[in-house]
Amino acid sequence: MTLLLLAACAIDYVNTPLDDETPVPRDSAEETIDTGEPTTRCDFVVTSDPAGVLQASVLASGGLESPVSLGVEATHPVIADVDADGYLEVLAWSADRLVQLDGDPCVGETMGASTLGRAFPPQAVGDLDGDGVADVLGWTDAGQGVVGLGSSSGFTWFNVDVADALSSYISNAAYRMEDVTGDGHADLVVASYDGYASDPTRLSIVPGNGDGTLGIMIPMAGVDEPSNGADLWDVDGDGRVDLVVGLDDDGDAGQVYVAWGTADGLDEPEELLDIQPSYESGTNNAGQGTLRAVDLDDDGDHDLLILHRPNGGDFQSTELVRLEMNGGFGSPSAELMQSQLGAKLTLAVPR
């Protein structure tokens, strides 16, 4: 397989605070949950129904419960505890605003939505400033990056200049945050392509500085096909974060790659598994999708959730399958979890 290097000059990410550096609480005056620490955190994944309305499926008994509607039509959902209350919140992009959903679906609570007063879709969550509370990163249509540092009293917002980098990423990209450089600070990892069947996936790392700001982009080896899914976790149990990326309907359709973590970054990607091994070339085959890792059976190994289109060229039919890790994916045996989900390949797991 020919590996392509992203040809780009070093880009300085200039980070300036907004005029109001004080934490910004949610607009909603009504809270839907207590702020006390729960005995067991309610873990769930978020997908969307065919109408684009978000829905939550609680992790239970080694699998997923039936999805429950969250009542909000939205995209770009991310899940994390951003206010240090011990519960997970959902951040998403709805009606051109950033919204936050609070509640405990494990006890049947409806997750109430509140507007955060910001106009950008969330792209990734992670602890950018090292305080143990998840932060959010996103950018406006004009390319203005924004970081929201989470805390018990609300977000502190910062502008982040990512315009030069985003100009080459178009909109077909997956953004994830974990420490991949080994310095203890969350980094941004980007997998992107231009949007055509023959386009390769470009991969890059934007190191975090540990204070909510970002450093200079580091290009890395990419993969030959477009990639619509990516996630970061320790796949092989060596204590280093790995990148799993892939899933498109063109080229080697359904192919998934892994870039193994090193002491200070990520190695060149290599083939990990193929959910559509009968398609090695061509266009509009089965296999386009997204992927996220979560430990569904509580055995210490992350399982791989893949939300994909099983029928080539049918962009409305999607299904969610699970690949059990159990020490290595090897020849994957996919377990069908849910079908007839939204066509936008919406999938979020706790971070």
C-alpha positions in Angstrom: 0.0 0.0 0.0 1.4 3.4 -1.0 1.4 5.8 2.0 1.0 9.5 1.2 2.5 12.3 3.2 0.5 15.5 3.8 2.5 18.3 2.1 1.9 21.4 4.2 3.9 24.1 5.8 4.0 24.4 9.6 1.0 26.4 10.8 1.0 28.5 14.0 -2.2 28.2 15.9 -2.7 31.7 17.5 -4.9 31.4 20.6 -6.5 34.6 22.0 -9.1 34.8 24.7 -12.4 36.3 23.9 -13.3 39.7 25.5 -15.1 37.9 28.3 -12.7 35.5 29.9 -15.0 34.6 32.8 -16.8 31.3 32.8 -20.1 31.4 30.8 -22.9 29.4 32.4 -25.7 27.8 30.4 -28.5 30.1 29.3 -31.2 27.8 30.7 -32.4 28.7 34.2 -33.8 25.2 34.7 -31.6 22.3 35.7 -32.8 18.8 35.1 -30.5 16.9 37.4 -28.9 17.2 40.8 -25.2 18.1 40.9 -24.3 15.4 43.4 -21.9 12.7 42.4 -23.8 9.6 41.2 -23.0 6.2 42.5 -22.5 4.9 39.0 -22.2 7.2 36.0 -24.8 6.6 33.4 -22.9 5.7 30.1 -24.7 5.9 26.8 -24.1 6.3 23.1 -25.9 8.8 20.8 -27.2 8.2 17.3 -29.9 9.8 15.3 -33.2 8.5 13.9 -34.2 8.8 10.2 -35.5 12.3 10.9 -32.2 13.5 12.3 -33.4 13.6 15.9 -30.8 12.6 18.4 -31.4 9.4 20.5 -29.6 7.8 23.4 -28.9 4.1 24.0 -27.8 3.2 27.5 -25.0 0.7 27.9 -26.4 -2.2 29.9 -25.8 -6.0 30.2 -23.0 -6.0 27.7 -24.9 -4.3 25.0 -27.2 -1.3 24.2 -30.7 -0.7 25.4 -33.3 0.4 22.8 -32.7 4.1 21.8 -34.7 6.8 23.5 -35.4 10.0 21.7 -33.7 13.2 23.0 -36.2 15.3 21.2 -33.6 17.6 19.5 -32.8 17.5 15.8 -29.1 18.1 15.8 -25.7 17.1 14.3 -22.1 16.8 15.6 -23.0 15.3 19.0 -20.2 14.8 21.5 -20.5 13.2 25.0 -18.5 14.1 28.1 -18.8 15.5 31.6 -18.1 19.1 30.9 -19.3 20.6 34.2 -17.8 18.2 36.8 -21.1 17.0 38.2 -20.4 13.3 37.6 -22.9 13.0 34.9 -22.5 13.0 31.1 -23.7 15.9 29.0 -24.3 16.0 25.3 -23.1 18.9 23.2 -24.5 19.3 19.7 -25.2 21.6 16.8 -29.0 22.5 16.6 -30.7 25.4 14.8 -27.4 27.1 14.2 -26.5 27.1 17.9 -24.3 25.1 20.2 -26.6 23.3 22.7 -26.1 21.3 25.8 -28.3 18.4 26.9 -28.4 17.4 30.6 -30.1 14.5 32.3 -29.8 10.9 33.3 -31.3 8.5 30.8 -30.3 5.5 33.0 -33.2 6.5 35.3 -35.6 7.5 32.5 -34.9 11.3 32.8 -35.6 13.4 29.8 -32.4 15.3 28.8 -33.3 19.0 28.8 -31.6 21.2 26.2 -30.1 24.6 26.8 -28.4 27.0 24.4 -24.8 28.0 25.2 -24.9 31.2 23.2 -22.2 30.1 20.7 -22.5 29.6 16.9 -20.3 26.7 16.1 -20.7 22.9 15.9 -18.6 20.9 18.4 -15.9 18.9 16.7 -14.1 17.2 19.6 -14.0 16.9 23.4 -11.0 16.3 25.7 -9.2 17.7 28.6 -7.1 20.5 27.0 -6.0 22.2 30.2 -5.3 19.2 32.4 -7.8 20.1 35.1 -9.7 16.8 34.9 -12.8 18.3 33.3 -13.6 17.8 29.6 -13.3 20.8 27.2 -14.8 21.3 23.8 -13.3 22.4 20.5 -15.0 23.6 17.3 -15.1 26.4 14.7 -17.5 28.6 12.8 -18.2 28.4 9.1 -15.7 31.2 8.6 -13.0 29.1 10.1 -12.8 30.8 13.5 -11.8 28.2 16.0 -13.2 28.2 19.5 -12.2 26.4 22.7 -14.6 26.1 25.6 -12.8 25.1 28.9 -15.3 23.1 31.0 -15.7 23.7 34.7 -18.4 23.4 37.5 -19.4 27.0 36.9 -19.6 26.9 33.1 -17.3 27.3 30.1 -14.5 29.8 29.6 -14.2 30.5 25.9 -11.1 31.2 23.8 -10.6 32.0 20.1 -8.3 29.6 18.3 -6.9 30.5 14.9 -7.3 27.4 12.7 -8.2 29.0 9.4 -5.1 28.0 7.5 -5.3 24.4 8.5 -9.1 24.1 7.9 -8.7 25.5 4.4 -7.3 22.2 3.3 -9.6 20.0 5.3 -12.8 20.9 3.6 -15.8 19.3 5.5 -15.0 15.6 5.2 -13.1 15.0 8.4 -13.0 13.4 11.7 -11.5 15.2 14.7 -10.5 13.4 18.0 -8.6 14.5 21.1 -6.3 12.4 23.3 -2.7 12.6 24.3 -0.8 11.0 21.4 2.5 12.9 21.9 3.2 11.5 25.4 3.5 14.8 27.2 0.4 14.4 29.3 -1.6 17.0 27.3 -4.6 16.3 25.0 -3.8 16.7 21.3 -6.1 17.1 18.3 -5.8 14.4 15.6 -7.4 15.1 12.2 -8.3 12.6 9.5 -9.5 14.4 6.3 -10.1 14.1 2.6 -11.3 16.4 -0.2 -14.5 14.5 -1.0 -13.9 12.5 -4.2 -13.6 8.8 -4.7 -9.9 8.8 -5.4 -8.9 11.1 -2.7 -6.5 9.8 0.0 -7.0 10.5 3.7 -4.6 13.1 5.2 -3.7 12.6 8.8 -2.2 15.2 11.1 -1.6 15.9 14.8 -2.1 19.3 16.4 -0.3 19.1 19.8 -2.0 20.6 22.8 0.0 22.9 25.0 -1.8 21.9 28.3 -3.4 25.3 28.8 -6.3 25.1 26.4 -4.2 26.3 23.4 -2.8 24.4 20.5 0.6 24.2 18.9 1.9 23.7 15.3 0.4 21.0 13.1 2.5 17.9 12.5 1.6 16.1 9.2 1.8 12.3 9.3 1.5 9.4 6.8 -2.0 9.0 5.5 -4.0 6.2 3.8 -5.0 5.6 0.2 -8.8 5.8 0.5 -11.1 8.4 1.9 -11.9 7.9 5.6 -15.2 8.9 7.3 -14.5 7.4 10.7 -11.7 7.7 13.3 -11.2 7.2 17.0 -8.3 7.2 19.5 -7.7 4.6 22.2 -5.1 2.0 23.4 -6.0 -0.8 21.0 -3.1 -3.2 21.9 -2.9 -2.5 25.7 0.7 -1.1 25.6 -0.2 2.1 27.4 -0.1 4.3 24.3 -3.0 5.8 22.4 -3.5 4.4 18.9 -5.5 5.8 16.0 -8.1 3.7 14.2 -9.3 5.3 10.9 -11.2 4.3 7.7 -14.5 3.3 6.2 -15.6 4.5 2.8 -17.6 3.1 -0.1 -14.8 3.8 -2.7 -11.5 2.1 -3.3 -10.9 -0.6 -0.7 -14.4 -0.2 0.6 -15.0 -1.0 4.3 -11.2 -1.0 5.1 -10.1 0.1 8.5 -6.5 1.0 9.4 -4.6 1.5 12.6 -1.7 3.9 13.4 0.0 2.4 16.4 1.0 4.8 19.2 4.7 5.5 19.7 6.6 7.3 22.5 5.9 10.7 20.9 3.2 10.3 18.2 1.7 7.8 15.8 3.3 5.3 13.4 2.4 4.8 9.7 -1.1 3.3 9.3 -1.4 -0.3 8.5 -4.5 -2.5 7.7 -6.5 -3.6 10.8 -9.7 -5.1 9.5 -12.1 -5.0 6.6 -15.9 -5.1 7.1 -16.4 -5.6 3.3 -13.6 -7.9 2.2 -15.3 -8.6 -1.2 -14.8 -5.0 -2.3 -11.2 -4.1 -3.0 -11.8 -1.4 -5.7 -14.5 0.6 -7.4 -17.0 3.2 -6.2 -20.3 3.3 -4.4 -19.9 -0.1 -2.7 -20.9 -1.0 0.8 -18.8 0.0 3.7 -19.1 3.8 4.1 -19.4 4.7 7.8 -18.0 6.0 11.0 -16.6 4.3 14.1 -16.1 4.8 17.8 -14.6 2.7 20.6 -16.4 1.9 23.9 -16.2 -1.0 26.4 -19.7 -2.4 26.0 -19.2 -5.6 28.0 -17.1 -4.1 30.8 -14.2 -6.5 30.2 -11.5 -3.8 30.0 -11.2 -4.0 26.2 -12.8 -1.4 24.1 -15.2 -2.8 21.5 -15.6 -1.2 18.1 -18.9 0.3 17.2 -19.3 0.8 13.5 -22.2 2.8 12.0 -22.2 2.1 8.3 -24.2 1.8 5.1 -24.4 -1.9 4.3 -25.9 -1.4 0.8 -23.6 0.4 -1.7 -25.2 3.5 -3.1 -28.0 3.5 -0.6 -27.2 6.5 1.6 -30.4 6.2 3.6 -30.0 2.7 5.0 -27.6 2.5 8.0 -26.9 0.0 10.7 -24.9 -0.1 13.9 -22.7 -3.2 14.5 -20.3 -4.2 17.2 -16.9 -5.8 16.9 -15.7 -7.4 20.1 -12.0 -6.7 20.9 -11.1 -9.7 23.1 -7.4 -9.1 22.6 -7.5 -8.3 18.9 -10.0 -7.9 16.1 -8.5 -10.5 13.8 -11.2 -11.7 11.5 -14.1 -9.6 12.7 -17.5 -11.0 13.5 -20.0 -8.2 13.5 -22.9 -8.3 15.9 -25.9 -6.2 14.7 -26.9 -3.8 17.4 -29.4 -1.4 15.7 -30.7 -0.8 12.2 -32.6 1.9 10.3 -30.7 4.8 12.0 -30.3 8.3 10.6 -28.6 8.6 7.2 -26.1 11.2 8.5 -23.8 8.6 10.2 -24.3 10.2 13.6 -22.4 8.3 16.4 -21.0 9.6 19.7 -19.7 7.8 22.7 -18.6 9.0 26.2 -15.3 10.8 26.6 
